[in-house]
Amino acid sequence: MKTRNWSRTVAATAVLVVVSLWVVVPLPAAEADEEIGVSGTHLAADLKYVPGEVLVRFKSDSAKAGGAGTRTEEAALWRLRTNHRLDVLKSIDLVARGQGRQRRRRALHVLKADGDVPAICERLRDDPDVEFAQPNYIYRPCRMPNDPDFADQYAHQLIQMADAWDISTGSRDVVVGVLGTGVDITHPDLKDNIWLNSGEIPDNGIDDDGNGYTDDVHGWNFESQNNEVAPTSAPNEIEGHETMVAGVIAAVGDNGQGVCGVNWQCSIMPLRVSIYITTAEVAESLDYAAANGAHIVNMSFGAGIDEPDWAGDPIMQEAIDNAFAQGVLLVASAGNSATDEVFYPAAYYNVMSVASTDGEDAKTDHSTFGAWVDIAAPGTDIVTTDLNGEYIATAGTSFSAPYVAAVAALVLAHRPELTHVELRAILENTADPVYYGSVDSDAGYIGTGRVNAYRALQAADRKYPLGEIATPRQAESLAADIETVDVLLFVHGDGYRLEYSTYASGDWAVAAEGAGSTEPNEFVRLSLPSPGPGTYELKLTVTRDGIAHTDRKVVAIEAAPSQAPWPTPTTVPYPPNDQFYSGPICIDVDGDGRNEIIQSSIAWDTTWGDPRLAIWREDGTALPGWP
């Protein structure tokens, strides 16, 4: 492997401004003021996490026996109860981070907290026995309001389903988990394509297959901890959300009624959670899906996580990592913010993030976009199944994601030997080019293109590359006083090249290059010299059999906390009657490779004022002779 020093002078007039904006997608307007229940409570619709709940996992050396109920776990929980007044609501055994034989089960505890949840988490992180302490975050469905006049199902034609069905119509051997508010398993256009747990005898009150879930014949309800996987409350847009998603993936085809899914045959595994989709529910759902044979999981929800120091949602990230390590293809909607704001879980490197396009193959007005988006799919005028045997026209990236998940299932039915990584590589490399950022900057980036089922099936025998920059994350900010930048690359191919440039400059320099791997869980780890403060774009290109796949991330290196603050009139050697009257500019005045700050002022010693020009270094000291 070759590495090159990637230090370079920041553009002369660049002033670094780093803004982190995290937005949770709101509920549809008609429901924005409703209170929605989670685990027997009622929550306001704009909350980012469940009030009064803290998620805690203890370090492995505090639970050597593994799982909940060990003496060391019980002692640690008792201490938290005594010192912090935290009671256990429930404990969930999940697969902890690791691969192969290193995977083990560890307990995630949902604790009842009385007080400021973020402050309690901050105190718990100082506990020597605590590995994770975080809020129980809430994720929102990415559905847009429907238009009652939507009538035509155009999307199937757009992605060439008629041609694709000549090759494959799907298979019930392929299991797709639908994670969300539950699926109407009695819908006449869905009931024949609902997953059946063959190891479980219905309604005998016994966990026949020993998987820890009694009578989970068609999936599981992770809110109520029972086998009621269909929505049970009055029909509304949120309750019916995953029934609509399931119809896109696998409404029964060629049955003479209703609509037709991308897959005529498929096994939909309902993974039901609360209307407010929480971290703990998603983590347990993914653990269940991976352990019970799901090949693909669709996640049409998300949120922006604004924890400090990029802690984000480590429980969610670990659940994603573990499902991926066990061979599950994860697909998520990119969000409906109409901005480039980073959205999770879609923005994780091992999740396919899906933007939305319209009938003209342009980015829809509502779709989130950005360098972190992987692929696009139709997301307007989507006609699909609804509760109570009904049908509906709907829109949003919530319904773009299942198109991608569905095409992956169709390809897997045709070539069941493919890995989850190979599936993703096929879909991203066979997408149709569409109207996006390189054509019109306002349209934004929406990945490699719009998914095409026919092209994906035609290419199922080819070997395609895939590359993802796992860290740094999109929009991550790093301190300037670090000497090196740690980079983690997912490289699936013959070789790779990592380049960087000052953002929007187009002047690329090679940071590293080397051989790749086609193993599904192999990474390239790099430690590169820091280029100093600035905003940078990273570009990873992975090649295989003459085909190239590219991933981009935008990151920033900020001024370090140890540096002096930006100079002001009160901290510089100026007379008290001087006044700054211009905005500062940054440029390398003395040629040392570091920018100085230039600002003009007026000294009101005279009638008309005496203009001055001052120059300071980045640490706030004056450049000799200025003034």
C-alpha positions in Angstrom: 0.0 0.0 0.0 1.2 3.5 -0.8 0.4 6.5 1.3 1.1 10.1 0.5 1.2 13.2 2.7 -2.1 14.9 2.1 -1.3 18.2 3.8 -2.0 21.3 1.6 -2.5 25.0 2.2 -6.2 25.8 2.7 -7.6 28.1 0.0 -6.5 31.6 0.5 -9.8 33.2 1.1 -11.5 30.3 2.8 -13.0 30.9 6.2 -14.0 27.7 8.0 -17.5 27.6 9.2 -18.8 24.3 10.4 -22.4 23.9 11.2 -24.0 20.6 12.4 -27.7 20.6 11.9 -29.7 17.5 13.0 -33.4 17.3 12.2 -35.9 14.6 13.2 -38.4 14.2 10.4 -41.8 15.4 11.7 -45.0 13.5 11.5 -47.5 14.3 8.7 -49.2 17.6 9.4 -52.6 16.1 10.2 -50.9 14.2 13.1 -48.3 16.6 14.3 -50.3 17.6 17.5 -51.3 14.1 18.5 -49.9 12.3 21.5 -48.8 8.8 20.6 -48.2 5.9 23.1 -45.0 4.1 23.6 -45.0 1.2 26.1 -48.0 2.5 27.9 -47.0 6.1 28.0 -48.0 9.2 25.9 -45.3 11.2 24.2 -45.5 14.6 22.5 -44.9 14.2 18.7 -41.7 16.3 18.6 -39.6 14.4 21.2 -36.2 13.1 20.2 -36.0 10.4 22.9 -38.4 8.6 25.3 -38.7 10.6 28.5 -37.6 8.8 31.6 -35.8 6.0 29.9 -32.0 5.4 29.7 -30.3 2.5 27.8 -27.3 1.0 29.6 -24.9 -1.8 28.8 -22.2 -2.8 31.1 -18.6 -3.6 30.1 -17.8 -7.2 29.3 -15.6 -7.6 32.4 -18.6 -6.6 34.6 -20.7 -9.4 33.1 -18.3 -12.2 32.3 -21.0 -14.9 32.4 -22.8 -13.0 29.7 -26.4 -11.9 29.4 -28.9 -10.5 31.9 -29.3 -12.0 35.3 -25.6 -12.7 36.2 -24.5 -11.7 39.7 -22.1 -9.0 38.5 -24.9 -7.5 36.4 -27.3 -7.6 39.3 -24.8 -6.0 41.6 -24.1 -3.2 39.1 -27.9 -2.6 38.5 -28.4 -2.5 42.3 -25.7 0.1 42.6 -27.2 2.2 39.8 -30.6 2.0 41.5 -29.1 3.1 44.8 -26.8 5.8 43.5 -28.9 7.2 40.6 -32.5 6.0 41.4 -32.7 4.0 38.2 -35.1 1.0 38.1 -35.0 -1.7 35.4 -38.0 -1.6 33.0 -36.7 -4.5 31.0 -33.5 -6.3 29.9 -32.8 -7.5 26.4 -30.2 -10.0 25.4 -28.6 -8.9 22.2 -25.6 -10.0 20.1 -22.6 -7.8 21.1 -20.1 -6.5 18.6 -17.8 -9.1 17.1 -17.6 -11.5 14.2 -17.8 -15.3 13.8 -17.0 -17.1 17.1 -16.3 -13.8 18.8 -20.0 -12.9 18.7 -21.6 -13.3 22.1 -24.8 -12.2 23.8 -24.8 -9.2 26.1 -27.6 -7.5 28.0 -29.0 -4.1 27.1 -30.9 -2.7 30.1 -33.8 -0.2 29.6 -33.9 1.8 32.9 -36.5 4.1 34.3 -34.9 7.4 35.1 -36.4 10.3 37.1 -34.8 13.6 35.8 -32.8 15.0 33.0 -32.1 12.0 30.7 -29.0 13.5 28.9 -27.5 14.6 32.2 -28.1 11.2 33.8 -26.4 9.6 30.7 -23.5 11.9 31.1 -23.0 10.9 34.8 -23.4 7.2 33.9 -20.6 7.4 31.3 -18.2 8.1 34.1 -19.1 4.8 35.8 -16.2 2.4 35.4 -18.7 -0.5 34.8 -20.7 1.2 32.1 -19.9 0.7 28.4 -22.9 2.6 26.9 -25.3 5.0 28.5 -27.7 6.9 26.2 -31.2 8.0 25.7 -33.7 5.7 24.0 -33.9 7.7 20.8 -37.1 8.0 18.7 -37.1 7.5 14.9 -39.8 8.7 12.6 -41.4 7.1 9.5 -40.4 8.9 6.3 -43.9 9.1 4.8 -45.3 12.1 3.0 -49.0 13.0 2.9 -50.9 11.3 0.0 -52.9 12.9 -2.8 -56.3 11.2 -3.2 -56.1 11.7 -7.0 -53.0 9.6 -7.4 -54.2 6.7 -9.5 -51.5 5.2 -11.7 -48.7 2.9 -10.6 -45.9 4.1 -12.8 -42.9 3.0 -10.8 -42.9 -0.6 -11.9 -42.7 0.4 -15.5 -39.9 2.9 -14.7 -37.7 0.2 -13.2 -38.5 -2.2 -16.0 -40.5 -4.8 -14.0 -42.2 -6.4 -17.0 -38.8 -7.3 -18.4 -37.5 -8.3 -15.0 -40.4 -10.7 -14.4 -39.3 -12.7 -17.5 -36.2 -13.6 -15.4 -37.5 -13.8 -11.9 -40.8 -13.2 -10.0 -39.3 -13.8 -6.6 -39.2 -16.7 -4.2 -40.7 -17.4 -0.7 -37.3 -18.7 0.3 -36.1 -15.1 0.4 -37.0 -13.4 3.7 -37.4 -9.6 3.9 -37.8 -8.1 7.3 -40.2 -5.1 7.4 -39.2 -3.1 10.5 -41.8 -0.6 11.7 -45.4 -0.3 12.9 -46.6 -3.7 11.9 -48.0 -5.4 8.8 -51.6 -6.4 8.1 -50.9 -10.1 7.6 -54.6 -10.8 6.7 -54.6 -8.4 3.7 -55.8 -10.4 0.7 -52.8 -9.1 -1.4 -50.3 -9.9 1.4 -51.4 -12.9 3.4 -49.8 -15.5 1.0 -46.4 -13.7 1.2 -46.1 -13.5 5.0 -43.1 -15.3 6.6 -43.9 -18.5 8.4 -41.7 -19.7 11.2 -41.8 -23.4 10.5 -40.2 -24.3 13.8 -43.0 -22.8 15.8 -46.4 -24.5 16.6 -49.1 -21.8 16.6 -50.7 -20.8 19.9 -49.4 -23.6 22.1 -47.7 -21.2 24.5 -44.4 -22.9 24.0 -41.2 -21.6 22.5 -40.9 -24.6 20.2 -37.8 -23.5 18.2 -36.0 -22.2 21.3 -35.3 -18.8 19.9 -36.5 -17.0 23.0 -39.9 -15.9 21.5 -43.0 -17.9 22.2 -45.4 -18.5 19.3 -43.6 -16.2 16.9 -45.2 -17.8 13.9 -45.2 -14.7 11.7 -42.6 -12.4 13.5 -42.7 -10.5 16.7 -44.1 -7.4 18.4 -41.1 -5.7 20.1 -43.2 -3.1 21.8 -45.7 -5.4 23.6 -43.4 -8.5 23.6 -46.0 -10.8 22.0 -46.8 -12.2 18.5 -49.3 -9.6 17.5 -47.5 -8.3 14.4 -50.5 -6.5 12.8 -51.5 -3.0 13.7 -54.3 -3.0 16.2 -55.4 0.6 16.7 -57.6 2.7 14.4 -56.3 3.0 10.9 -54.2 6.0 10.2 -51.2 6.9 8.1 -48.6 5.8 10.8 -50.3 2.5 11.7 -50.6 1.5 8.1 -47.1 2.6 7.2 -45.4 -0.9 7.0 -48.5 -2.4 5.4 -47.8 0.1 2.6 -44.1 -0.8 2.6 -44.9 -4.5 2.4 -47.1 -4.0 -0.6 -44.3 -2.4 -2.5 -42.0 -5.4 -1.7 -44.3 -8.3 -2.2 -48.0 -7.7 -2.8 -49.0 -11.1 -4.4 -48.6 -11.0 -8.1 -50.8 -12.6 -10.8 -53.7 -13.2 -8.4 -56.3 -11.1 -10.2 -56.8 -8.5 -7.6 -55.3 -5.3 -6.2 -51.8 -4.3 -6.9 -48.6 -6.3 -7.7 -45.4 -6.1 -5.7 -41.9 -6.2 -7.1 -41.9 -9.8 -5.9 -44.9 -12.0 -6.8 -43.6 -14.4 -4.2 -41.5 -13.5 -1.1 -41.6 -14.0 2.6 -42.3 -10.8 4.6 -41.1 -11.0 8.2 -43.1 -8.3 10.2 -40.8 -6.7 12.9 -43.4 -4.6 14.8 -42.3 -1.8 17.0 -44.2 1.2 18.5 -45.4 4.1 16.6 -42.5 6.0 18.1 -39.7 3.7 16.8 -37.1 3.6 19.6 -33.5 2.5 19.7 -34.1 -0.4 22.0 -36.9 -1.8 19.8 -34.9 -1.5 16.6 -31.8 -3.1 18.2 -33.9 -6.1 19.4 -35.7 -6.3 16.0 -32.4 -6.5 14.0 -31.0 -9.1 16.4 -34.2 -11.2 15.9 -34.2 -10.7 12.1 -30.5 -11.8 11.8 -31.0 -14.8 14.1 -34.2 -16.0 12.3 -33.1 -16.0 8.7 -33.9 -12.6 7.3 -31.8 -11.9 4.2 -32.8 -8.2 3.9 -34.3 -5.7 6.3 -36.2 -2.6 5.2 -36.1 0.5 7.6 -38.4 3.3 6.3 -37.7 5.6 9.3 -34.9 7.7 10.7 -33.7 10.6 12.7 -30.8 13.0 13.1 -28.8 12.2 16.2 -27.1 15.2 17.8 -25.2 13.7 20.7 -21.9 15.5 21.4 -18.5 14.2 20.2 -20.2 12.1 17.5 -21.4 9.5 20.1 -24.6 9.4 18.1 -26.6 6.3 18.9 -24.0 3.5 19.6 -26.6 0.9 20.5 -28.2 1.4 17.1 -24.9 1.4 15.3 -23.9 -1.8 17.1 -27.2 -3.5 16.1 -26.6 -2.4 12.5 -23.0 -3.7 12.5 -24.0 -7.1 14.0 -26.8 -7.6 11.5 -24.4 -6.7 8.6 -21.7 -9.0 10.0 -24.3 -11.9 9.9 -25.0 -11.3 6.2 -28.1 -9.1 6.3 -28.6 -6.5 3.6 -29.9 -3.3 5.3 -31.9 -0.7 3.4 -33.2 2.6 4.8 -34.9 5.7 3.6 -32.8 8.8 3.3 -35.4 11.1 4.7 -37.8 13.8 3.5 -36.1 17.0 4.6 -35.3 18.3 1.1 -31.8 19.1 2.4 -28.5 17.3 2.7 -28.8 16.8 6.5 -27.4 13.5 7.5 -30.1 11.0 8.5 -29.7 7.7 10.5 -29.8 4.8 10.2 -29.5 5.4 6.4 -26.1 7.2 6.8 -24.3 4.3 8.3 -21.8 2.9 5.8 -23.3 -0.6 6.0 -26.8 0.6 5.2 -28.1 1.4 1.7 -29.5 4.9 1.9 -32.3 5.5 -0.6 -33.4 8.9 -2.0 -36.6 9.6 -3.9 -37.2 10.3 -7.6 -40.3 11.1 -9.6 -41.8 9.9 -12.9 -39.3 12.1 -14.8 -36.3 10.6 -13.1 -35.6 13.8 -11.2 -35.1 14.1 -7.4 -38.4 14.7 -5.7 -38.9 18.0 -3.9 -39.2 16.3 -0.5 -36.2 13.9 -0.8 -33.1 14.3 1.3 -29.9 14.2 -0.7 -26.1 14.4 -0.2 -22.8 12.7 -0.8 -23.7 10.0 1.7 -26.8 8.8 -0.3 -26.2 5.5 -2.1 -29.1 5.0 -4.6 -32.5 6.3 -5.5 -35.9 4.8 -6.3 -39.4 6.1 -7.2 -41.0 7.9 -4.3 -44.1 9.6 -5.6 -47.5 8.3 -6.6 -46.8 4.9 -5.1 -49.9 2.7 -5.2 -49.8 0.0 -2.6 -51.6 -2.0 0.0 -53.2 -0.4 3.1 -55.0 -1.6 6.2 -58.3 -3.4 6.2 -57.8 -4.8 2.7 -57.6 -1.4 1.2 -55.2 0.3 -1.3 -53.6 3.7 -1.2 -51.5 6.2 -3.2 -48.7 7.5 -1.2 -45.3 9.2 -1.4 -42.0 9.6 0.4 -38.6 8.0 0.7 -40.4 5.5 3.0 -41.6 3.9 -0.3 -38.4 4.4 -2.2 -36.4 2.2 0.2 -38.7 -0.8 -0.2 -38.3 -0.6 -4.0 -34.5 -1.1 -3.4 -35.1 -3.9 -0.8 -37.5 -5.6 -3.2 -35.2 -5.5 -6.2 -32.5 -7.0 -4.0 -34.9 -9.8 -3.0 -35.8 -10.4 -6.6 -32.1 -10.7 -7.5 -31.4 -13.0 -4.6 -34.3 -15.3 -5.7 -32.6 -15.5 -9.1 -29.1 -16.0 -7.6 -29.4 -17.3 -4.0 -25.7 -17.8 -3.6 -25.0 -14.1 -3.6 -23.9 -12.4 -0.4 -25.4 -9.2 0.9 -22.4 -7.2 -0.2 -22.6 -8.7 -3.7 -26.3 -7.8 -3.9 -25.7 -4.2 -2.9 -22.8 -3.9 -5.4 -25.0 -5.2 -8.2 -27.8 -2.7 -7.4 -25.6 0.3 -7.1 -23.6 -0.5 -10.2 -26.6 -1.2 -12.5 -28.7 1.8 -11.6 -29.9 4.2 -14.3 -28.2 7.6 -14.3 -30.7 10.3 -13.2 -31.0 14.0 -12.8 -28.9 14.9 -9.8 -26.2 17.2 -8.4 -23.7 17.2 -11.3 -26.4 18.5 -13.6 -28.1 20.9 -11.2 -26.5 21.7 -7.9 -29.9 22.5 -6.4 -31.1 19.0 -7.2 -28.5 17.5 -4.9 -26.7 14.1 -4.9 -28.9 11.0 -4.9 -26.4 8.2 -5.2 -25.3 6.2 -8.2 -28.7 6.5 -9.9 -32.3 5.1 -9.9 -32.5 1.4 -9.3 -33.3 -0.8 -12.3 -34.6 -4.3 -11.6 -34.1 -5.6 -15.2 -30.5 -4.4 -15.4 -29.8 -5.8 -12.0 -31.1 -9.2 -12.9 -29.2 -9.2 -16.2 -26.0 -8.5 -14.4 -26.5 -10.9 -11.5 -23.6 -13.1 -12.8 -21.1 -10.3 -12.9 -18.7 -9.2 -10.1 -19.0 -5.6 -9.2 -17.0 -3.4 -6.8 -18.3 -1.6 -3.7 -16.6 1.0 -1.6 -17.7 2.9 1.5 -15.9 5.4 3.7 -16.9 4.1 7.1 -15.0 6.8 9.1 -14.8 9.7 9.2 -18.6 10.0 8.9 -20.4 12.4 6.7 -20.3 16.0 8.1 -18.0 14.9 11.0 -15.8 17.6 12.6 -12.4 16.8 13.8 -10.1 18.9 16.1 -7.2 20.7 14.5 -4.7 19.6 17.1 -4.8 16.0 16.1 -1.7 14.9 14.2 -3.3 12.1 12.2 -6.8 11.3 10.8 -7.9 7.7 11.3 -9.8 6.4 8.2 -11.7 3.2 8.0 -12.6 2.0 4.5 -14.9 -0.8 3.4 -13.3 -2.1 0.2 -15.0 -4.8 -1.9 -12.9 -5.2 -5.0 -9.4 -5.7 -6.5 -8.0 -2.3 -5.5 -8.8 1.1 -4.1 -7.7 4.7 -4.2 -8.5 7.3 -1.6 -8.3 11.0 -2.6 -9.0 14.3 -0.9 -9.5 17.9 -1.9 -10.4 21.2 -0.2 -14.2 21.2 -0.5 -15.5 22.3 -3.9 -12.0 23.0 -5.3 -11.9 20.0 -7.6 -8.1 19.7 -7.0 -7.7 16.1 -5.9 -4.6 14.6 -4.3 -4.0 10.9 -3.6 -3.9 10.0 0.1 -3.6 6.3 -0.2 -4.0 3.4 -2.5 -3.7 -0.4 -2.4 -5.1 -3.8 -2.9 -8.7 -4.7 -2.0 -10.6 -7.7 -0.8 -13.8 -9.5 -1.7 -14.5 -10.8 1.8 -17.7 -9.4 3.2 -16.3 -8.2 6.5 -12.8 -6.9 5.6 -11.7 -3.3 6.1 -8.7 -1.1 5.3 -7.5 1.0 8.2 -5.4 4.1 7.5 -3.8 6.7 9.7 -3.1 9.8 7.5 -1.3 13.1 8.4 -3.8 15.8 9.2 -4.0 18.5 6.5 -5.0 21.2 9.1 -8.1 23.2 9.5 -10.5 23.3 6.6 -13.5 21.5 5.0 -12.5 18.6 2.8 -14.1 16.1 0.5 -12.9 12.5 0.6 -13.3 10.3 -2.5 -12.9 6.5 -2.4 -12.7 4.7 -5.7 -12.8 0.8 -5.7 -12.3 -1.2 -8.9 -13.1 -4.7 -9.9 -12.9 -6.3 -13.3 -12.4 -2.9 -14.9 -15.5 -1.3 -13.2 -15.2 1.5 -10.7 -17.4 2.4 -7.7 -17.1 5.7 -5.9 -18.1 6.9 -2.4 -17.7 10.5 -1.1 -17.8 12.1 2.3 -17.5 15.7 3.4 -15.7 16.3 6.7 -14.2 19.3 8.5 -11.2 19.9 10.7 -12.0 22.7 13.1 -9.8 25.1 15.2 -8.8 23.2 18.3 -10.2 24.1 21.7 -6.6 24.8 22.8 -6.2 27.7 20.4 -6.9 31.3 21.4 -10.3 32.6 20.6 -10.9 34.8 17.6 -9.4 38.2 18.4 -11.8 41.0 19.3 -11.3 44.7 20.1 -11.1 43.9 23.8 -8.2 41.4 23.3 -5.9 43.3 20.9 -3.5 46.1 21.6 -5.7 48.9 20.2 -6.7 52.2 21.9 -10.2 52.0 23.4 -11.6 54.5 20.8 -10.8 52.2 17.9 -13.7 50.5 16.1 -13.6 47.6 13.6 -15.7 48.3 10.6 -15.0 45.5 8.1 -15.5 41.8 8.0 -12.2 39.8 8.4 -10.5 37.8 5.7 -8.1 34.9 6.0 -5.0 34.6 3.9 -1.4 33.5 4.2 0.4 36.8 4.5 3.9 35.7 5.6 4.2 32.6 3.4 4.4 30.1 6.3 1.6 27.9 5.1 -0.8 29.1 7.8 -3.5 31.7 7.3 -3.5 35.0 9.1 -6.5 37.2 9.9 -6.8 40.6 8.3 -9.2 43.3 9.6 -9.5 47.0 9.2 -10.5 49.6 11.9 -10.9 53.3 12.4 -9.3 55.2 15.3 -11.7 58.1 16.2 -8.8 60.3 17.5 -9.4 62.7 14.7 -12.5 64.3 13.2 -12.6 62.1 10.2 -11.1 59.0 11.8 -7.7 57.3 11.2 -8.0 54.0 9.3 -5.8 51.1 10.4 -5.1 47.6 9.1 -4.3 44.8 11.6 -3.1 41.2 11.0 -3.2 38.5 13.6 -2.0 34.9 13.7 -4.4 32.0 14.4 -3.5 32.1 18.1 -4.6 35.7 18.4 -1.1 37.3 18.6 -0.4 40.2 16.2 1.8 39.7 13.2 4.9 42.0 13.8 4.4 45.4 12.2 0.6 45.0 11.9 -0.4 47.4 13.3 
